[in-house]
Amino acid sequence: MSVITNDGLETYKALKNNNVIKKDNDLIFTRCDLSADQIKTLGVVLSQIYKDDDELKPFIMPARQFLKIIGLGDENYSYLNILLKSFIKKPIESFRDNKNWKIYSWFTDAGCSGGIVEINLNPKLAPYLLNLKQKFTTYPLNIILNLRSKYDMKLYEVFVSVLGGKQGFIYIIKIDDFKKLLNIEKMPFSKIKQSILDKINLKNADISAEYKTIKSGNKVVKLSFLIKRTSKKILSRKITFNPATLKFDGIEFGDIVWYSTEFDGLDVEKEIEKMQDWVVRKTDFNNLKEKDWSIDIFEWLQRAWDRYAWNDYDGTGQVCTSSPYDIFY
């Protein structure tokens, strides 16, 4: 299994782009059984699409540089040929039922000449990759490059998509849909649990995920994933408590807007007022006036939002009214 090397990482950092992958959500939820090396290869190609591109331009890069980025050394040209050729046998499949489906190829062609790799994406994919305004997902290329399992890569992409701008989310999916998503329809659940679910490893990512099974009788019918962001955005400036006004100093209107975006649906101003009242009730609040409250405010809003946000839809349009504590604790 290839993993990006330090040399390759430096090469990746030198690319003239912000190195993010941006996809329409419909493309994320199509079926395509790619290997880990294929997912990394595709990720590098997609990361070189600029936000102002109005067409899918040829991907061109020195082969040595390309091989380093995806963790294959810099001389493995024979494997590069095999890797790119293998995409022909791995189409994207949009499948509704036996009478309604569509199959796409990722590339129209790919080649290497004079030490330069050129890959042309299928123009049919342009609506799913260009000028995306809504219902799309963006994530860093380097996270995909540093994950090891193809299942972790696919699940990371799906989890980031359903998480959206939230700090946490419970994603419920039918076991049959989960199998289709990962192209493992014939795999028994015992194998899925042992080889995929119990081995989910997102330690090199920016989210975490825990799963629980939902049964009907003795049969597992759904999976419930508790997804959380592991990196928290805290305001950079100091927020203090003013004992004269009994309010926080340093919170601006723009911060309220930012908090409201982070904790979608939460009445941020009301929660901050509640926290101010809580600080006032502390007998020693005058001694805490120099304290930086920015992290505490974030944590307060996080807890308040957690209790609110779990009343969310489960990805199928159905409201999930269970508390995460009902399912996970």
N, C-alpha and C positions, 0 to 999 in steps of 0.2 A: 504494500500500500504506500503510495507516494505522499510525502508530507513536505510542505514548503521548507526549503533550507534557508539559512541566514543569508547566503549569497542571493538566492532567489527572491527573498523578501526585500533586499535592498534594490534589486532590479525592479521589482513590482512598485516600490515606492517612487522610483524614478520616472514612472510613466506619466505622461502629460495629461492627466485626467484626474477627477476626484475619486476614481476607482470604486464606484458603487454600481450595483445591478438594479435595474428598474424594470419591472414587469407588470403588465395588466394582471389583475387577480385571476381572470379566467385562464390565463396561460399557466399560472402557478398550479391550478387545480386540474389541469389536464393530465393524462396518463402518459408517462414516458419513462421507460426502465433504463436509465443511464447508470453507468458505473461511476465510482468516485472520481476516477481520472477524467471521464467524459464530462461530469458536472463541473469540475474545475476548469477544463478546457473551454466549455461553453461560457462559464462565468467570466473568464478573461476576455473572451470575444464580446460579450454583452456589456462589459464594463467600459468598453471603448466607444460606446454610443453616447454622443453628446446630447444634452438636453435641447439644443437648438437645431439638431439634425432634422431635416425634412425628408430624408430617405436613408435607407440602410446602405451605408457605404462599405466598400471592401475593408476587411480587417487585414492589416499588413504589419508584420513584425519580424525582426530577425529570428530565425529558428532557435538559435542558442538562447536568446533572451526568453522566448516563449517557453522552451523546455525548462529553464530555470524556475520560472514563475510557478509552473504547475508541479514542480518538485521532481523532475525527471532527469536531472543533470543537464548537461548542455551538448552532449554528443549522441543522444539516443534517437537518431533520425529514423531508424527502421521502425522503432516503436511508435514514433510520431505518425508515420505512414499508416500503421495498423490502427492507431487510435482514431485518426480522422476518418479513415475508411469505415470504421465500425459504426459511425453515426448513420450510415445508410440503412443499417438494420435496426435502428432505434428511432422510429418516427414518433411524433407527437400524436396522440389520439384523443380527440374530443368525442366522448361516447355517451349517448343518452340511453339508447336501447338498440336492439338488433336491427332496427330499420332507420335509425337516425345517428349517424356518426360521420366523422371527417378525420382524415389522416394527413398530417403535414410532415415534410422533411425539415430538419433544422437548417441545412446548408443546400445551396444549389450546386456548389462545387468547392473544392479545397485543393491546395497544392503547395509544393515547395520548390523553388527554383533559385539557384544562386545563393542558397542559404537564407532565403526570405520566404516566410509562410504567408500565404494569402488565402483567406476564407471569406466566402460570400454567403451571407445569411439569406434565407428564403424570403423574397419580398412579400409573400403572403402573410408573414409574421409582423409586418410593419405596424398594423393597427394595435398590436399587443406590446410594441416596444417603443413607438415614437409618439411624441406630443400627448403624453398621458396626463389627463387633468383630474380624473377621479377613479376610484376603485383600482388603485395600483399599489404596489409595494416596492419599497426601496430598502436595500440593505448593503453593508460593506462587503466588497469582494474578499478582503483578507480573512473574514470569518469563515467563509466557505473553503478557502485555501487551507485553513488550519484545522478543519474538521476531518476526521478519518473515515467515518462510515458513510456510505451513500444514503443510508436511511436517516442518519443524523442530519445530513445536508438537506434532504427533502423535507424532513419534519421541521427543521429550523425555518426554512422558507415558508412553510404552511403556518407555523406558529407566529412568525413575525407578521404574516398577512392578517391573521384573525385578531392579533393583538392590537394592530393599528397604532394609534397614539396613546393607548392606555398603559398604565403601569402594571396592570394585572388583569387576567381574564380566564374564565373557565370555558374551555372549548370541548364540546361534547360531539362525538361523531359515532355513527353506527359502525359496528365492527365490519360489516360487509363493505361499507364505503371506505373504511380505513384500508382494507385489503386491496381494493381497486386503486386507491391513491398510491400505494406502494408496490403495486403489481405483484401481490403475494396471495392471490385468490386461493391457490391450492395449498397454502401453508397452514397446518393445523394451529390452533390458538396456543397450544403448549409450546410450539416452536417459535411462534411470534413473541410470546412472553419472554422466552429464554434468550432468543437471538437478537431481538429488536427492543422491546419495551424495557426490559431490565438492564439493557446496555446503553440506553440513551445517554450520551455524554456531550453536554453543551458547555463544558467548563471553559472552552476557548471562545465562547460566544458571549453575547450581551444579554442573554435571557436564560432563565432556568425553566425546567418543566418536570412536573411530577404527574404520574398517572394513577388512576383508579379504575377498576372495572365496574360496570353496571350490569347486573344479571336479571334475567327473567327465569325464575326457578334456579336451575343449576347451570344454565347456559349464559355465557357472556354475550350480551347483545349490543353494548355500547362501551366506548372508552371515554373517560373524562380526564382532560389534561388541565392542570393548574399551571398557567404560564405567568411568569413574572419577569419584569426587567431587573437586571442585576446592577445596572449602572444608573445612578440617580443624578439628576441635574439639580444642583443647588445654586441659588443665586450667589454671585460672586461677592457682592458687597455685604457689609455687616448690617444686621437688623437688631436694634436694641429696644428695650422696653422703657418708656418714659413714665416715671412715677407721678409726674405732674399732671399729665393728660390721661394716664392709665391706658395708654395705647402703644402699639409698636411704632417705632420710628424707623424709616428707611424703606417702607413698602410703598411703591409707586403704582400708578394706574396700570402701567405696562406689565408690572409683576402680576397684578390681578388677572389680566388677560392671559398671561403665560400660564399661571396656575390653573386657570379655567380650561385652558387647552389640554394641559397635562392630565387634569382630573375631570374629564368630560362629564357633564351632568351634575357636578357638585356645586352647591351654592358656596363658593369660596369665601366671599365677604362675610357671610353668616358664620362660617366655621372659624374664621379669624377672630370675629367678635367673641365667639364662645371661648376661644383660646385666651383672649385677653382677659375675659372674666375669670378664667381658671388661674391665670397668673396673679390677678388681684387677690384671689382667695388664698394665695400662698402667703403666709405670715412674714416671710423673709424676702418678698419681692423687691424691696428697696435695695437689698444687698446684691440683687442680681441685675441691676440696671446696666452694668457693663457687659453682661453676657451677650454673646452672639446667638440670636434665636433662629437664625435662618434654617438650620438643619431641623430644629424642633418643630418649626412651622410646617416644613415639608412632611415630616413624619406624622404630625397631627392630621394634615390633609390626606396623607396616604391611608391612614387608618379609617378616617371618615369615608373616604372614597371606596375603600375595600367593601365596607358594609353596604354602600349604595350600589356599587357597580356590578356586584354578582347577580343582580336582577337583570340579566342581559340575555340576549338570544343565544341559542346554542349552535348557531351556524346553519340551522335548517329553517330558521324563521320562528321557531318555537321559543317561548320565554322560559328561561331557566331560573326558577324562583328559589332554588336551593342555595343556602349559604355555603361558601367553600368549607366551612367548618363542619357542616353536615356530612360532606362527602369525604373530606380529607382528614378530619381530626375527631 
